[in-house]
Amino acid sequence: MAAIPPSGKIDLIMEKETYDEVITKVIEYLRERLSRKEKTLRRYQNRWRKVQSYMDSQNISEIDTSVCRDYLQYEFNNRDFNGLTQKEKEFISSINILIEFLETGAIQNKKEQIVLDGPIGVLMIKYLAYKTDQRLINKTVNTYERHLSRFLHFLKKNNIEAIASVRLHHILNYIKSISPHTKSVTHVSLQVLRDFLKYLYTQRVLETDFSSMMPRSNYRSQPKLPSTYTKEEVEKLIASVERSSLVGKRDYAIILLAARLGLRSSDIANLKFDNILWEQNIIRLFQFKTDKEIELPLLPEVGNAIIDYLKYSRQPSNEPYVFLTVHSPIIPITSGGIGSIVRGKFNRTAIDTKNRRYGPHSLRHSLAGRLLEQQTALPVISEVLGHENTESTKFYLRVDLTSMRMCALEVPAVAPSFYNQKGGIFYE
């Protein structure tokens, strides 16, 4: 598999070490030498725990490059790297970081440096905090941060240190500097910069509203069809979860919350004991994405799975969150961790995921699809999914092929005389 580094290198770390010893060194290197953020380090640790689970299953006590490569072989079974999802590629990249450290004792800094310093950088940081307060997800905030860093770098190259010195021609020249071959990047960069300048104007930092003077992008991304799975496929996924182990009991409850109730991964990760009202048999929470309160029935199947996890699997902890990691350090599981669990279970089934996403959101899409097939009213589906209005729910109408076929009109037959025009010379 192309994603696994060749094993021809000589390991510089000759003596084998335990998983915990190596991970401690890697985390320290990434934190101290490469200034990686704590949330990035947690994401790496969540992915690396897959290697630890593999080692436990194989009774391997010490880690080296061959263990990591064997794990990648076990996990992806020589699948074509180009056919993997972006999440899977990022996962492999994380394991390759571990391999690189084991081989060289160091990690090359391949990441784009994001620097927000100086007076303008301070304004950008305040703006990002403002967007975070608006409940923008971390991934989107990181995208904003990257584009703002590029704009700041451009201003520095032009010896502009204060926001008051920025003029319209500076902004236009920056836009021209973006590669014309990356239309989507240009589109996002324009959006971010326009919103940042609008923020500065509304906060009275800038006297001129440059956002209204910026050019518009005509780029339009085509919405993709939601990835859905049939009832039989979802049941096969649920049945495939091995429920006798500590990990299995937790993962079973997580997958049921996504498949039966349609909860987003962020809401599963943030689920607290206070959100489960056992006497009333409901789950009530404020959704992370919309900050809208949602109330869902605590189905017996879901409730029993959560109880089984809490009684026999959950590690001792004072955390208010329901779902925790299994291995040390015992911390609340992240939204990304939920995604890894669902994708990992899909990978271990015979379900064909080609050209379909197979994370927790696909289970949410599948639930919406089944409700549509049952001719459930859109307002009801909106309440189940926690949408603010039915406009968001209409996104799922495209997966209801049965109803769409009912709307299809018959194409009238073409008269033979049409093909005989001018002797039929155009239709021979």
C-alpha positions as CSV (number, residue, x, y, z in Angstrom):
1,M,0.0,0.0,0.0
2,A,1.5,3.3,-1.1
3,A,0.6,5.0,2.2
4,I,2.9,2.8,4.2
5,P,6.5,3.9,4.2
6,P,9.0,1.4,2.8
7,S,10.8,-0.6,5.5
8,G,14.2,-0.2,4.0
9,K,15.3,2.5,6.5
10,I,17.4,1.7,9.6
11,D,15.6,2.6,12.8
12,L,17.6,5.1,14.8
13,I,15.7,4.1,18.0
14,M,17.2,0.7,18.3
15,E,15.8,-0.5,21.6
16,K,12.1,-1.4,21.5
17,E,9.9,0.6,23.9
18,T,6.4,0.2,25.2
19,Y,3.5,2.1,23.6
20,D,3.2,4.5,26.4
21,E,6.9,5.3,26.4
22,V,6.9,6.1,22.7
23,I,3.7,8.1,22.7
24,T,5.0,10.2,25.6
25,K,8.1,11.1,23.6
26,V,6.2,11.8,20.4
27,I,3.7,14.1,22.1
28,E,6.5,16.0,23.8
29,Y,8.3,16.4,20.5
30,L,5.2,17.6,18.7
31,R,4.3,20.0,21.5
32,E,7.8,21.4,22.2
33,R,9.5,21.3,18.8
34,L,6.6,21.8,16.4
35,S,4.2,23.8,18.6
36,R,1.2,21.6,17.9
37,K,-2.0,22.6,19.6
38,E,-3.4,20.4,22.4
39,K,-6.5,19.6,20.4
40,T,-4.3,18.3,17.6
41,L,-2.3,16.2,20.0
42,R,-5.5,14.7,21.4
43,R,-6.6,13.9,17.9
44,Y,-3.3,12.1,17.2
45,Q,-3.6,10.2,20.5
46,N,-7.1,9.0,19.7
47,R,-5.9,7.7,16.3
48,W,-2.8,6.1,17.8
49,R,-4.9,4.2,20.3
50,K,-6.0,2.0,17.4
51,V,-2.4,0.8,17.2
52,Q,-2.5,0.1,21.0
53,S,-5.7,-1.9,20.6
54,Y,-4.1,-3.9,17.8
55,M,-1.1,-4.6,19.9
56,D,-3.3,-5.8,22.8
57,S,-5.2,-8.1,20.4
58,Q,-1.9,-9.6,19.1
59,N,-0.3,-9.8,22.6
60,I,2.5,-7.4,21.5
61,S,4.1,-5.5,24.4
62,E,6.6,-3.3,22.5
63,I,6.1,-1.0,19.6
64,D,8.3,-0.5,16.5
65,T,7.9,0.4,12.9
66,S,7.0,-3.1,11.8
67,V,4.1,-3.1,14.3
68,C,2.7,0.1,12.9
69,R,3.1,-1.2,9.3
70,D,1.4,-4.5,10.2
71,Y,-1.4,-2.5,11.8
72,L,-2.0,-0.4,8.6
73,Q,-2.0,-3.6,6.6
74,Y,-4.5,-5.1,9.0
75,E,-6.7,-2.0,9.0
76,F,-6.7,-1.2,5.3
77,N,-5.8,-4.5,3.6
78,N,-3.9,-3.1,0.6
79,R,-6.8,-0.8,-0.3
80,D,-5.9,1.8,-3.0
81,F,-4.8,5.0,-1.3
82,N,-6.5,7.2,-3.9
83,G,-9.8,5.5,-3.2
84,L,-9.7,6.3,0.5
85,T,-11.8,9.0,2.1
86,Q,-10.1,12.2,3.3
87,K,-10.6,11.1,6.9
88,E,-8.9,7.8,6.2
89,K,-6.0,9.5,4.5
90,E,-5.6,11.8,7.6
91,F,-5.7,8.7,9.8
92,I,-2.9,7.0,7.8
93,S,-0.9,10.3,7.9
94,S,-1.1,10.2,11.7
95,I,0.2,6.6,11.9
96,N,3.0,7.6,9.4
97,I,4.0,10.4,11.9
98,L,4.5,7.7,14.5
99,I,6.5,5.6,12.0
100,E,8.7,8.5,11.1
101,F,9.5,9.2,14.8
102,L,10.4,5.6,15.4
103,E,12.7,5.5,12.4
104,T,14.4,8.9,12.8
105,G,13.8,10.1,16.3
106,A,12.3,13.3,14.8
107,I,9.4,14.5,12.7
108,Q,9.7,16.8,9.7
109,N,7.5,19.9,9.9
110,K,5.3,19.6,6.8
111,K,2.5,21.7,8.1
112,E,1.8,25.2,6.9
113,Q,2.9,27.6,9.5
114,I,0.0,29.7,10.9
115,V,1.1,32.9,12.5
116,L,-1.2,35.5,13.9
117,D,1.0,38.1,15.6
118,G,1.4,41.8,15.8
119,P,-1.4,44.3,16.1
120,I,-3.3,42.9,13.1
121,G,-2.8,39.4,14.3
122,V,-4.4,40.4,17.7
123,L,-7.5,41.6,15.8
124,M,-7.6,38.4,13.9
125,I,-7.5,36.3,17.1
126,K,-10.4,38.4,18.5
127,Y,-12.3,37.8,15.3
128,L,-11.8,34.1,15.6
129,A,-12.9,34.1,19.2
130,Y,-16.1,35.9,18.0
131,K,-16.7,33.3,15.4
132,T,-16.2,30.5,18.0
133,D,-18.8,32.2,20.2
134,Q,-21.2,31.9,17.2
135,R,-20.7,28.2,17.5
136,L,-18.7,27.7,14.4
137,I,-17.2,24.2,14.5
138,N,-13.5,23.9,15.1
139,K,-12.7,22.7,11.6
140,T,-14.3,25.8,10.1
141,V,-12.5,28.1,12.6
142,N,-9.2,26.4,11.6
143,T,-10.0,27.1,8.0
144,Y,-10.6,30.8,8.8
145,E,-7.4,30.9,10.8
146,R,-5.4,29.5,7.9
147,H,-6.7,32.1,5.4
148,L,-6.3,35.0,7.8
149,S,-2.7,33.9,8.4
150,R,-2.0,34.0,4.6
151,F,-3.5,37.5,4.4
152,L,-1.4,38.7,7.3
153,H,1.7,37.2,5.7
154,F,0.9,39.2,2.5
155,L,0.5,42.4,4.5
156,K,3.8,41.9,6.3
157,K,5.6,41.4,2.9
158,N,4.2,44.8,2.0
159,N,5.4,46.4,5.2
160,I,1.9,46.9,6.6
161,E,1.9,46.6,10.3
162,A,-1.3,48.4,11.3
163,I,-4.9,47.8,10.1
164,A,-5.4,51.5,9.6
165,S,-2.8,51.4,6.8
166,V,-4.7,48.8,4.8
167,R,-6.2,50.2,1.6
168,L,-8.5,48.7,-1.0
169,H,-5.6,48.1,-3.5
170,H,-3.8,46.0,-0.9
171,I,-6.9,43.8,-0.6
172,L,-7.3,43.5,-4.3
173,N,-3.6,42.7,-4.8
174,Y,-3.8,40.0,-2.2
175,I,-6.8,38.4,-4.0
176,K,-4.8,38.5,-7.3
177,S,-1.9,36.7,-5.6
178,I,-4.1,33.6,-4.9
179,S,-3.6,30.9,-7.5
180,P,-6.4,31.2,-10.2
181,H,-6.3,27.4,-10.6
182,T,-7.8,26.9,-7.2
183,K,-11.2,28.4,-7.6
184,S,-12.6,26.9,-4.4
185,V,-9.7,28.2,-2.3
186,T,-10.2,31.7,-3.8
187,H,-13.9,31.5,-3.0
188,V,-13.3,30.5,0.6
189,S,-10.5,33.1,1.0
190,L,-12.8,35.8,-0.3
191,Q,-15.6,34.8,2.1
192,V,-13.3,34.8,5.1
193,L,-11.6,38.1,4.2
194,R,-15.0,39.8,3.5
195,D,-16.4,38.6,6.8
196,F,-13.3,39.7,8.7
197,L,-13.4,43.2,7.2
198,K,-17.1,43.4,7.9
199,Y,-16.4,42.5,11.5
200,L,-13.7,45.2,11.8
201,Y,-16.1,47.8,10.3
202,T,-19.0,46.9,12.6
203,Q,-16.6,47.0,15.6
204,R,-15.5,50.5,14.4
205,V,-11.9,49.4,14.0
206,L,-12.1,50.4,10.4
207,E,-13.8,53.6,9.2
208,T,-14.3,52.1,5.7
209,D,-16.4,49.1,4.9
210,F,-14.0,47.4,2.5
211,S,-16.2,44.2,2.5
212,S,-18.7,45.9,0.3
213,M,-16.0,46.8,-2.2
214,M,-14.6,43.4,-2.7
215,P,-15.2,41.4,-5.9
216,R,-17.7,38.5,-5.8
217,S,-16.8,34.9,-6.6
218,N,-19.0,33.1,-9.1
219,Y,-17.8,29.8,-7.9
220,R,-20.6,27.4,-7.0
221,S,-19.8,24.1,-5.3
222,Q,-22.2,21.4,-6.3
223,P,-24.0,19.8,-3.3
224,K,-23.3,16.1,-3.0
225,L,-26.0,13.6,-2.6
226,P,-26.2,12.5,1.0
227,S,-24.7,9.1,1.7
228,T,-27.3,6.7,2.9
229,Y,-27.6,3.0,3.8
230,T,-30.6,0.6,3.6
231,K,-32.3,-0.6,6.7
232,E,-30.7,-4.0,6.1
233,E,-27.2,-2.5,5.8
234,V,-27.7,-0.5,9.0
235,E,-28.9,-3.6,10.9
236,K,-25.9,-5.5,9.6
237,L,-23.6,-2.8,10.9
238,I,-25.2,-2.8,14.3
239,A,-25.1,-6.6,14.5
240,S,-21.4,-6.7,13.6
241,V,-20.4,-4.9,16.8
242,E,-18.8,-7.3,19.2
243,R,-20.4,-6.5,22.6
244,S,-18.5,-8.6,25.1
245,S,-15.5,-6.3,25.4
246,L,-15.2,-3.0,27.1
247,V,-14.7,-1.2,23.8
248,G,-17.5,-3.1,22.2
249,K,-20.1,-2.1,24.8
250,R,-19.2,1.5,24.4
251,D,-19.1,1.5,20.6
252,Y,-22.5,-0.4,20.4
253,A,-24.2,2.3,22.5
254,I,-22.6,5.1,20.4
255,I,-23.7,3.5,17.0
256,L,-27.2,3.1,18.3
257,L,-27.5,6.7,19.2
258,A,-26.4,7.7,15.7
259,A,-28.5,5.1,13.9
260,R,-31.7,5.0,15.9
261,L,-31.9,8.7,17.1
262,G,-29.8,10.4,14.3
263,L,-27.6,12.3,16.8
264,R,-24.6,14.1,15.4
265,S,-21.1,12.9,16.5
266,S,-20.6,16.2,18.4
267,D,-23.8,15.7,20.4
268,I,-22.9,12.1,21.2
269,A,-19.4,13.1,22.4
270,N,-21.0,15.9,24.5
271,L,-23.7,13.8,25.9
272,K,-23.8,14.2,29.7
273,F,-25.6,12.2,32.4
274,D,-27.9,15.2,33.0
275,N,-29.1,14.9,29.4
276,I,-30.6,11.4,30.1
277,L,-33.9,11.6,31.9
278,W,-34.4,8.0,32.8
279,E,-37.7,8.3,34.6
280,Q,-39.2,10.1,31.6
281,N,-37.5,7.9,29.0
282,I,-36.2,10.9,27.0
283,I,-32.9,12.4,26.0
284,R,-32.9,16.2,26.2
285,L,-29.9,18.3,25.1
286,F,-28.8,21.5,23.4
287,Q,-27.3,20.6,20.0
288,F,-23.7,21.7,19.7
289,K,-24.1,22.8,16.0
290,T,-27.3,24.9,16.3
291,D,-27.6,25.5,20.1
292,K,-31.2,24.4,19.7
293,E,-32.8,22.2,22.4
294,I,-33.9,18.8,21.2
295,E,-35.9,16.1,22.9
296,L,-35.8,12.5,21.7
297,P,-37.3,9.3,23.1
298,L,-34.9,7.0,25.0
299,L,-35.7,3.8,23.1
300,P,-35.4,0.6,25.1
301,E,-32.7,-0.7,22.8
302,V,-30.7,2.5,23.2
303,G,-31.3,2.8,27.0
304,N,-30.3,-0.8,27.6
305,A,-27.1,-0.4,25.6
306,I,-26.1,2.7,27.6
307,I,-26.8,0.9,30.9
308,D,-24.8,-2.1,29.8
309,Y,-21.9,0.3,29.0
310,L,-22.1,2.2,32.3
311,K,-22.3,-0.9,34.5
312,Y,-19.6,-3.0,32.8
313,S,-17.4,-0.9,30.6
314,R,-17.1,2.8,31.5
315,Q,-13.8,3.5,33.3
316,P,-14.0,5.0,36.8
317,S,-14.2,8.8,36.4
318,N,-15.8,11.9,37.8
319,E,-16.4,13.3,34.3
320,P,-20.0,14.4,33.6
321,Y,-19.7,13.1,30.0
322,V,-21.2,9.6,29.3
323,F,-18.6,8.3,26.8
324,L,-14.9,8.1,27.8
325,T,-11.8,6.7,26.2
326,V,-10.9,3.2,27.2
327,H,-7.1,3.5,27.5
328,S,-5.2,6.0,29.7
329,P,-5.5,8.9,29.9
330,I,-9.2,8.5,30.6
331,I,-10.8,11.5,29.0
332,P,-14.2,12.3,27.3
333,I,-14.2,10.9,23.8
334,T,-14.1,13.5,21.0
335,S,-16.3,14.0,18.0
336,G,-13.5,12.8,15.8
337,G,-13.2,9.7,18.0
338,I,-16.9,9.0,17.4
339,G,-16.3,9.2,13.6
340,S,-13.3,6.8,13.9
341,I,-15.5,4.3,15.8
342,V,-18.2,4.2,13.2
343,R,-15.9,4.1,10.2
344,G,-13.9,1.3,11.8
345,K,-17.0,-0.8,12.3
346,F,-18.0,-0.2,8.7
347,N,-14.6,-1.4,7.6
348,R,-15.0,-4.7,9.4
349,T,-18.3,-5.5,7.6
350,A,-19.0,-6.7,4.1
351,I,-21.1,-3.6,3.4
352,D,-20.1,-1.9,0.2
353,T,-19.1,1.7,1.0
354,K,-17.7,2.5,-2.4
355,N,-18.6,6.1,-3.4
356,R,-20.4,6.6,-0.1
357,R,-19.3,8.2,3.1
358,Y,-19.5,5.9,6.1
359,G,-19.2,8.0,9.2
360,P,-21.8,8.8,11.9
361,H,-23.5,11.4,9.6
362,S,-24.3,8.7,7.1
363,L,-26.3,7.0,9.8
364,R,-28.1,10.3,10.4
365,H,-28.8,10.6,6.6
366,S,-30.0,6.9,6.5
367,L,-32.5,7.6,9.4
368,A,-33.9,10.6,7.5
369,G,-34.1,8.5,4.3
370,R,-36.1,5.8,6.0
371,L,-38.5,8.3,7.6
372,L,-39.0,9.8,4.1
373,E,-39.7,6.3,2.7
374,Q,-42.4,5.9,5.4
375,Q,-43.9,9.2,4.1
376,T,-43.2,10.9,7.5
377,A,-44.0,14.6,7.3
378,L,-41.1,17.0,6.9
379,P,-41.9,19.0,10.1
380,V,-41.7,15.7,12.0
381,I,-38.4,14.8,10.5
382,S,-37.1,18.3,11.2
383,E,-38.0,17.7,14.9
384,V,-36.3,14.3,15.0
385,L,-33.1,15.7,13.4
386,G,-33.1,18.9,15.4
387,H,-33.2,21.2,12.4
388,E,-34.2,24.8,12.9
389,N,-36.6,24.7,10.0
390,T,-37.8,22.4,7.2
391,E,-35.5,24.1,4.7
392,S,-32.5,22.1,6.1
393,T,-34.6,18.9,6.0
394,K,-35.4,19.4,2.3
395,F,-31.7,18.5,1.7
396,Y,-32.7,14.9,2.3
397,L,-35.5,14.9,-0.3
398,R,-33.0,14.0,-3.0
399,V,-32.5,10.5,-1.4
400,D,-36.2,9.6,-1.5
401,L,-36.0,7.9,-4.9
402,T,-39.4,6.2,-4.4
403,S,-41.3,9.5,-4.1
404,M,-39.2,11.1,-6.9
405,R,-40.2,8.3,-9.3
406,M,-43.8,9.1,-8.6
407,C,-43.2,12.6,-9.9
408,A,-41.6,11.4,-13.1
409,L,-43.6,12.2,-16.3
410,E,-43.8,9.8,-19.2
411,V,-41.9,10.9,-22.3
412,P,-44.2,10.9,-25.3
413,A,-43.1,8.7,-28.2
414,V,-41.5,10.5,-31.2
415,A,-43.4,10.2,-34.4
416,P,-41.7,8.3,-37.2
417,S,-42.1,11.3,-39.5
418,F,-39.6,13.2,-37.3
419,Y,-36.8,10.8,-38.4
420,N,-37.8,11.0,-42.0
421,Q,-37.2,14.8,-42.3
422,K,-35.1,15.7,-45.3
423,G,-34.9,12.1,-46.3
424,G,-33.7,11.0,-42.9
425,I,-30.1,12.0,-43.7
426,F,-29.4,13.2,-40.1
427,Y,-30.6,10.0,-38.5
428,E,-28.9,7.3,-40.6
